[in-house]
Amino acid sequence: MLDVLETPVDFTAVKLRQKSAWSAGDYAVVGTTLQIVGETLCEELDLRAGSRVLDVAAGNGNATLAAARRFCDVTSTDYVPALLETGRKRAEAEGQKVRFQEADAEDLPFSGGTFDVALSTFGVMFAPDQEQAACEMARVVRPGGRIGLANWTPGSFIGQVFKTLGRYIPQPVGVRSPALWGTRERIEELFEHSAASITTTTRQFNFRYRSPMRWLEIFQTYYGPIHKAFLALDADQKRAFTLDLLTLMEAGNRSGDQTLVLPSEYLEVIIELKA
């Protein structure tokens, strides 16, 4: 019998399902709150004005805008057109010149060595074919260039949310957990042939909402995977899923009052490519 990881996977079908999920709701409502992660990543990369920067699976453009604010030459990509449009409007509002292009993280439409730096904050980690996505990021960056990533860790709050989600909505057999991108071991596996050095730093992002219930309302309405899950579950399953999520938040909430201040760990990754 084949091992689970050896089972042939229809990545095209998986990707279509994922695209449908991320197109649902309005990720920008959630994504905008994560802006500090893109700013921190760009500082750690020590970006210089004029650098050619690619944001992969850019979502609503957090890392895109962070790089543009540092006067980089930025190209922002995602496979969800609506998210790119949100990023475009944000850039226009700030007077930032950014190229926006629809693109699949596993098949980037750029020649090898086009960019000095490639970024992804909580984006490329969700690509179903992890090896292909990593190869594409390394391919489009010039020799000696850098890749910067921010990925939720398996034990983080968001990592546990997806683990909980998996108990209600079966995940595709043979597809590795996105949270593995939040481990140094997996990053080393993915970039072992292209990296000259890998630096990882564990950081915390704090979800700050009016209350745990308000977090749940926003994620149920706007965060694609959870939005789609609630649509698919029956009444009893919805109640159980709601209780599980509220229990997770109660365990991690450090506010001490009625609000929500919930740390979620992520791995910041800086990869220097071989020259």
N, C-alpha and C positions, 0 to 999 in steps of 0.2 A: 504494500500500500504506500502511496506517495505521502511524504511529509506535507504538512499544511503549506509550508513555504515553497514547496516544489510543485504544488498544484497549479496548472496553467490558469492564468488570470486574464480575463477579458478587460484589459485596462480601458479600452474605449467605452465599454458599457459602464464601468465604474465612474469614469470621468463625466459621462453624461448625467449620471445620477448626482454626482457631486455638484456639477454646474447648476443643475436644477435647484439643489438645496441652497447654494450660495446666491443664486439669483432671487430666491424668495425673501420676503421681508424687505429690510433695508439695512444692510450691514453697516452703512455709513453712520447710522445713529449710535451703534456700539463702537465702531472703529475709531471715530473721532476722539473718544475718551482715551485712546491708547497712544496719542501723539507723542508723549514724553519718551516712549520706547524708541521711536525713530530718531528723535533728537539725540538721545544718549548714544545710540548706535553710531550715528554720524560723527559724534565727537570722538568716540573710541577709534573710529577709522581714521581720524585726523584728516578729514577731507580737505582738499585744496581747491581754490577757485579755478575753474576751467577743466576740472577732472570730468571725464566722460563716465557717467554713472547710469546703471540700469537698475530699475526697481522691478523685481520679479514677483508676480502675484501680488501686485501693489495694493489691491483693495481700493479704498477711497483715498489713498495717496499720502499716508502719514510719513513714510520714509522718503517718498518722492519730494514732498514739500520741505522736509528737513534738509535734504541735499540741495534743493534749489535755493534755499535761504543762505546756503554757503557758496552761492554763485557757481555751482557746478552745472555742467551740460547734461541735463537729466532726460532719460527716456523712461516713461512709466508704462508698465504692461500688466494686463490681467486678461482672463478669458471671459469675464463678465462685463459686457459693454456698459451697463448701467453704473457700475462702480467706477469705471474710467471716466464717465461723464461727470460723476460727482467730484472726482479728483480734478478734472478739467475746470469745473466751476470754482473750486477752492483756489486753484492756481491763478485763475483770472482775477478773482477777488483780491488776491495778494499782489497782483502785478508780476507774477513769476512766469517766465517763459519755459515751458515744459512740453516735450513731445509725448503724446499719448497714443498707444498702439495696442490693439487687441492681439493677444499672443498667449499660447499655451506654454506653461513652464517646462513641459517635456519636449517642446519643439520650437525653440526660440528662433524667430525669423531674422537672424543677424549672422554676419560672417564671423569666423573665429577671430578673437583678439580685438573686437570692435571697441570694448569698454576697458576703462582703467579699474573700475569697481563695479561689482554687482551686489545688490542688497535684497533682503527679504525679511519682513517682520511679520511673523505668524501667518505666512503665506505659502511659500514653497513647501513647507512641512506637510501640507495637505495633498500634495501631488501623489497619486496612487503608485506610480512607478518611481520610487525614490532614487534608484540608481540612475535612471535616465535624467531625472530633473537635476541631480547633482552634476552629472556629466555636462549637461547643457549650460549650467551656470559657469562651470570651469572653462568650457569651450569658448564662450563669447568674451571672456576676460583675457586681456593680453598677458603674456608671460611676465611674471613678477608683479602682477596686479593683485587685487585683494577681493575677497568675498566677505560680506558681513551679514550675519543672521541673528534673529531673535526667535527662539522656539520655546513653546511651553514644555515643561518637563513632565515626565509621567506622574510624578507625585504632586504636581501643582493642583491648585483648585480647578483650573480649566482641564487639566489632564484627567482629574477625577470626574468632572462633568461629562467628558466624552466616554469615559469608562462606564459611567452610569447610563448614559444614552445607549451604549451598546447592549445593555441588558434588555432594553425595550425595542430597539430597532436593530436587527441583526446586521452586522457589518460584512462586507464582501469577504468571502473565504480566500485566504492567500495574500491579502493586502496587509502589509505591515502597519502597525499603529503609527499615526503621525507623531505621537509624543516621543518616539524613538529619536527623532531629530533633536530632542532636548537632552540627549545623553552624549557625553564625549565619545564613548565607545562607538556609537553609530556614526557620528560625524567623522571619526577617523576611518571607519570602513568606507564611507561614501566618498571621501576625498583623499584616500591613501595614495593614489597614483598621481594626483595633481598638486597636492599641498607640499610646500617647503616647510611650513610651520602652521600650527593651529593653536590659538589661544582661546580658552573658554573661561567665562566668568558667570557665576550664578547670581542673578539679580531678582528683585521682587517688584512686581507691579501691583499697586493697590486699587482694586475696584472700589469706587466711592459712589454710593447711591443713597437715596433718601431712606431706604429700608430694604431688607431682603426681599420682601414682596414686590417692591418696585423694580428691583433687579430682574426678578422672575417675569414680571409683566413686560419689561422692555425686551428681554431675550426671547420670550415666547412670541412677541409680535415682530421683532426685527432681525433676530439672529437666525439666519437661514436654517441650519441643521436642527435647531431646537424648534423653530417655527414649523418646519415640515414634520417633525416628530409628533408634536401635539395634534396636527391635522390627521395623522395616521392612527393615533391611539384611540381606543374606546374610552368611555367615561371612567371605568375603574382604573384603567392603566394611566390615564391622565392624572387622577388623584394620587396614585402611587408614585408616579414620576415627580409630581409637584412636591410631595412629601420628602422624597429622596433628595431633591435639589435644595429644599429649605433646610433639611438636616445637614447637608454639606456646608451650607452657608453658616448655620449656627455654630458648627464646629470650628470654623476658621475666622469668624467675625471678631475683630478686636476693637470695635468702636466703643463698647461699654455703654451705649445708649441705643435709641431706636433706629439709628442710621446703620449703614453698612460700610465698613472699612475692612476689606477682605484681601489679604495678600495672596498673590498667585505667582509662584516661582517660574522664572524662565531662564534659559541658557543663552547668553550672548556669545556669539562665535565670531572670531576674526581669523580668516584664513589667508595666509600669504602664499600665493601660487609660485611654483617653480619658475625660475627665469628661463 
